[in-house]
Protein backbone atom coordinates (compact mmCIF):
# COMPACT_ATOMS: atom_id res chain seq x y z
CA UNK A 1 0.00 0.00 0.00
CA UNK A 2 1.32 3.42 -0.94
CA UNK A 3 0.83 6.32 1.44
CA UNK A 4 -0.38 9.65 0.10
CA UNK A 5 0.16 12.96 1.89
CA UNK A 6 -2.23 15.61 0.59
CA UNK A 7 -0.52 19.02 0.74
CA UNK A 8 -1.90 22.43 -0.10
CA UNK A 9 0.90 23.69 -2.33
CA UNK A 10 -1.40 26.39 -3.67
CA UNK A 11 -5.10 26.45 -2.73
CA UNK A 12 -6.26 24.68 0.42
CA UNK A 13 -8.83 22.04 1.30
CA UNK A 14 -10.86 24.91 2.71
CA UNK A 15 -11.98 25.59 -0.85
CA UNK A 16 -13.45 22.10 -1.28
CA UNK A 17 -16.76 21.04 0.24
CA UNK A 18 -16.67 18.22 2.78
CA UNK A 19 -18.62 15.92 0.44
CA UNK A 20 -15.91 16.18 -2.25
CA UNK A 21 -13.12 15.73 0.29
CA UNK A 22 -14.79 12.51 1.43
CA UNK A 23 -15.42 11.36 -2.15
CA UNK A 24 -11.76 11.85 -3.10
CA UNK A 25 -10.41 10.26 0.08
CA UNK A 26 -12.76 7.29 -0.23
CA UNK A 27 -11.92 6.77 -3.92
CA UNK A 28 -8.18 6.76 -3.21
CA UNK A 29 -8.67 4.37 -0.29
CA UNK A 30 -10.78 2.08 -2.50
CA UNK A 31 -7.81 2.02 -4.88
CA UNK A 32 -5.58 0.81 -2.05
CA UNK A 33 -3.89 4.04 -0.97
CA UNK A 34 -3.63 5.33 2.57
CA UNK A 35 -4.53 9.02 2.62
CA UNK A 36 -3.32 11.58 5.14
CA UNK A 37 -3.57 15.36 5.15
CA UNK A 38 -0.75 17.73 5.98
CA UNK A 39 -1.07 19.81 9.13
CA UNK A 40 -2.04 23.03 7.35
CA UNK A 41 -3.94 21.64 4.38
CA UNK A 42 -7.27 23.04 5.64
CA UNK A 43 -5.97 26.50 6.59
CA UNK A 44 -7.57 29.30 4.58
CA UNK A 45 -6.57 32.95 4.27
CA UNK A 46 -7.67 35.75 1.93
CA UNK A 47 -6.23 33.80 -1.01
CA UNK A 48 -7.98 30.52 -0.05
CA UNK A 49 -4.56 29.21 0.89
CA UNK A 50 -2.29 28.97 3.90
CA UNK A 51 0.83 31.06 4.42
CA UNK A 52 4.04 30.43 2.52
CA UNK A 53 5.63 29.24 5.76
CA UNK A 54 2.81 26.76 6.43
CA UNK A 55 2.76 25.38 2.88
CA UNK A 56 6.53 24.93 2.63
CA UNK A 57 6.66 23.42 6.13
CA UNK A 58 3.98 20.87 5.17
CA UNK A 59 5.85 20.03 1.97
CA UNK A 60 9.20 19.60 3.72
CA UNK A 61 7.60 17.51 6.49
CA UNK A 62 6.04 15.23 3.87
CA UNK A 63 9.47 14.79 2.28
CA UNK A 64 11.04 13.91 5.64
CA UNK A 65 8.28 11.45 6.55
CA UNK A 66 9.56 7.98 5.65
CA UNK A 67 5.98 6.67 5.56
CA UNK A 68 4.97 9.04 2.75
CA UNK A 69 5.34 7.71 -0.80
CA UNK A 70 3.31 10.28 -2.72
CA UNK A 71 2.78 14.01 -2.22
CA UNK A 72 -0.48 14.96 -3.89
CA UNK A 73 -1.47 18.59 -4.27
CA UNK A 74 -4.95 19.57 -3.07
CA UNK A 75 -5.67 21.73 -6.15
CA UNK A 76 -4.01 24.16 -8.46
CA UNK A 77 -4.56 27.85 -7.88
CA UNK A 78 -2.30 30.81 -8.54
CA UNK A 79 0.31 31.08 -5.81
CA UNK A 80 2.60 28.05 -5.76
CA UNK A 81 5.28 30.29 -7.30
CA UNK A 82 5.55 31.91 -3.85
CA UNK A 83 7.19 28.71 -2.61
CA UNK A 84 10.01 28.50 -5.16
CA UNK A 85 12.60 30.46 -3.14
CA UNK A 86 11.91 28.35 -0.04
CA UNK A 87 12.07 24.81 -1.43
CA UNK A 88 14.87 22.76 0.10
CA UNK A 89 16.11 21.08 -3.07
CA UNK A 90 18.76 19.08 -1.19
CA UNK A 91 15.99 17.62 0.98
CA UNK A 92 14.18 16.51 -2.19
CA UNK A 93 17.36 14.87 -3.52
CA UNK A 94 17.82 13.00 -0.23
CA UNK A 95 14.13 12.03 0.05
CA UNK A 96 12.77 11.55 -3.47
CA UNK A 97 8.99 11.17 -3.52
CA UNK A 98 6.32 11.08 -6.15
CA UNK A 99 5.01 14.65 -6.34
CA UNK A 100 1.86 15.16 -8.40
CA UNK A 101 -0.48 17.97 -9.38
CA UNK A 102 -1.39 20.26 -12.27
CA UNK A 103 -2.42 23.77 -13.20
CA UNK A 104 -0.58 26.24 -10.96
CA UNK A 105 1.45 23.36 -9.51
CA UNK A 106 3.25 23.01 -12.88
CA UNK A 107 5.76 25.75 -11.99
CA UNK A 108 6.49 24.00 -8.68
CA UNK A 109 7.00 20.64 -10.41
CA UNK A 110 9.21 22.13 -13.13
CA UNK A 111 11.40 23.87 -10.57
CA UNK A 112 11.90 20.62 -8.69
CA UNK A 113 12.79 18.71 -11.84
CA UNK A 114 15.14 21.46 -13.03
CA UNK A 115 16.99 21.78 -9.71
CA UNK A 116 17.07 18.10 -8.69
CA UNK A 117 16.43 15.90 -11.71
CA UNK A 118 13.71 14.21 -9.65
CA UNK A 119 10.89 13.14 -11.97
CA UNK A 120 7.64 14.91 -11.04
CA UNK A 121 4.13 14.20 -12.27
CA UNK A 122 1.85 16.60 -14.08
CA UNK A 123 -1.25 14.69 -13.15
CA UNK A 124 -4.36 14.68 -11.02
CA UNK A 125 -4.73 16.61 -7.81
CA UNK A 126 -6.50 15.27 -4.74
CA UNK A 127 -9.67 17.08 -5.81
CA UNK A 128 -9.60 15.24 -9.17
CA UNK A 129 -10.53 12.04 -7.37
CA UNK A 130 -13.86 13.52 -6.25
CA UNK A 131 -15.25 13.46 -9.80
CA UNK A 132 -18.39 11.35 -10.05
CA UNK A 133 -18.04 10.71 -13.81
CA UNK A 134 -15.13 10.32 -16.20
CA UNK A 135 -12.56 9.28 -13.63
CA UNK A 136 -11.60 5.94 -15.19
CA UNK A 137 -8.74 7.21 -17.38
CA UNK A 138 -7.40 9.38 -14.57
CA UNK A 139 -7.24 6.35 -12.28
CA UNK A 140 -5.70 4.10 -14.94
CA UNK A 141 -2.86 6.47 -15.80
CA UNK A 142 -2.29 7.67 -12.24
CA UNK A 143 -1.81 4.04 -11.17
CA UNK A 144 0.48 3.33 -14.13
CA UNK A 145 2.62 6.38 -13.43
CA UNK A 146 3.11 5.89 -9.72
CA UNK A 147 3.60 2.15 -9.85
CA UNK A 148 6.20 2.10 -12.59
CA UNK A 149 9.69 1.04 -11.52
CA UNK A 150 11.62 4.20 -10.51
CA UNK A 151 14.39 3.41 -13.01
CA UNK A 152 11.87 3.68 -15.83
CA UNK A 153 9.76 6.65 -14.72
CA UNK A 154 10.71 8.64 -17.81
CA UNK A 155 9.30 5.89 -20.03
CA UNK A 156 6.14 6.72 -21.97
CA UNK A 157 2.98 5.38 -20.38
CA UNK A 158 0.94 5.33 -23.59
KOLMI-946277 format. One record per residue (C-alpha): y, z, x. Coordinates in pm, whole numbers, plus 32768, in hexadecimal, padded with zeros to 4 digits. Layout:
YZX...
//
This chain:
80008000800081567FA2808482788090805383C5800A7FDA851080BD80108619803B7F21876E804A7FCC88C37FF67F4289417F17805A8A4F7E917F748A557EEF7E0289A4802A7D8E889C80827C8D89BB810F7BC289FF7FAB7B5288A27F807ABF883880187974871E8116797D8638802C78BA86527F1F79C98625801D7AE084E3808F7A3984707F2979FA84A17ECA7B68840280087BEF82D97FE97B0482A57E787B5882A47EBF7CCE81B57FE37C9D80D07F067BCA80CA7E187CF380517F337DD281947F9F7E7B821581017E95838681067E3B848682027EB4860082037E9B86ED82567FB587BD83917F9588FF82DF7F34887481B67E76890082347D298A5A82937DAB8B7281CA7D0B8CDF81AB7D6F8DF780C17D018D347F9B7D918BEC7FFB7CE28B6980597E388B5181867F1B8C2281BA80538BE380FC81948B6C824082338A748283811989EA8120811489BD8107828D89268265829A88278205818E87D380C5824987A88174839886D7828982F885F38183825C85C780E483B3856F823484508479828F833C831E823583BC829B822C82568388811381F183037FB0821684047EF0814B85797F22811685D87E7B7FD087437E557F6D87A57ECD7E11887D7D997DC989707CB27E6F8AE17CEC7E388C097CAA7F1A8C247DBB801F8AF57DC081048BD57D2682108C777E7F822B8B377EFB82CF8B227DFC83E98BE67EC684EC8B137FFC84A789B17F7184B788E4800A85CF883C7ECD864B87747F89875486E28062863F86737F25858A85CF7EA086C885147FE986F684B38005858584837EA584FD845D7EA0838384547D99827885B97D8681F585EC7CB880BA87057C567FD087EA7B357F7589497AD87F0E8A407BB87FC689207C49809188FD7AF881458A0F7B51824089607C9C828988107BEF82BC88A57ADF839989537BDF8474880E7C9B84A6874F7B6084FF88627AE985EA88827C3586A387127C9B86AB86367B6D866B858D7C3B855B85227B53844185D37BB082FC858C7B35819D867C7A8080B985BD7ADD7F8385BC7BB27E4C867D7CF37E2785F77E267D7686AC7DBB7C3985F47C6B7C4084B47D1F7BE385487D8F7A9685427C2C7A0B846F7C1378D1842F7A9B78F4840879AC7A1783A07AAD7B1882527A117B7882D179367C9683AA7A4F7D1C827B7B347D2C819A7A2A7DC6828779D47EE282FF7B387F1B81947BA37F4B814D7A7B8030827E7AC18106824D7C34813780D77C27816880D27B15826C80687B8083C981A47BE5848A81557AEB859F817079D184A382997A4083D08360790B842F824D782D83A282A0776B8266821A780A812A821576C9805E
//
